[in-house]
């Protein structure tokens, strides 16, 4: 996984919005395959997702451009999702049907 990257423009596919419930807080992050990083990427908090333009913005200032609609995760992103799903401290699910 690539994290702690400076804000930028990210092109993503095989993605969804990961909904994380932790200590009473609800957090939403983009999770999918980043074409710039050639690996999966987990964004900072989602500020907006526009299904008409298939773009999004995050709290860090990054702009996301999606090659496909939200749904099934890329295998690398799916592996990460399955890993964090095992933690007892958090509840996670995908926002959109895959």
N, C-alpha and C positions, 0 to 999 in steps of 0.2 A: 504494500500500500504506500502511496505517496501522500504525505501529510506535511503540514507546516510550510506549504508553498505560498509564495506571494500571490495576491489576487491577480486574476487575469481572465482571459477568455478560454473557456473549456468547451470542447466538442465531445459529447458523450453519447453512447449508445448502450443498449442492453441495460437499461436503467429503471429506477423507480424512486419514489420518495420513501425513505426509511423513517418510520415513526418510532421514537424511543420514549418510553415512559420510565422515569427514574426519580425516585423520592418525591412523587407528586407533581413533577414537571413533565411537560410534553414537549419534545424536541423533534423537529423534522429536518432531515438532511437528504440531499441527493446522493444516491449510491449507484454506481455503474462503471462502465468501461470508458476511461479517458483516452482519447486518441492522441493527445499531446504527450501523455505519460506512458502510453502503451502498457497500462496496468489499471487496476480498479482504483476508484477515487471516492472518498467520502467527504462531502462538502461541509462547510460550516452551516449554521442555521439557515434554513430557507426563508427568504423574505417574501419572494413571490414566484409563482409559476404561472405562465400564460399559455394555456393549451392552444389558443388560436395561432400564436407565433411559434409555439413549442420552444420557448426560451424561459430562463429563470435567472434570479439574482439571489445572492447569499449575503449574509451579514458581513463577511470579510470584504465584500466589494466585487467578488468574482461574478462574471456573466457566463451563463451556461446556454449552449446551443445543442439541442437534441436532434439526432439523426432519425430517431424513431419515437413512437409514442411510449409512455410509461407502461411497463408490464413485466415480462420475464427478465430476470437479471442475467447479465453476462456470467459465464461460469466462474471467473475470478471473483466477481462481486458476490455471487451466490455463495461461494465458499466462505467469504467473510461474514455474510448474513447468517449462515448456519452456525458459524463459530460463536458469534455474539448472542445468538438465540439460546445458547446453553447456559448463559449466566443467570443466576437466580436473582441478582440485584436489579435487573432491568427486564422490562417487557418490550419486545420489539415486534413490529409487523410492517408489511408493505402497504402503502396507501392505496395503490391501484392494483386491480386484479391482474394476474400474470398469464 
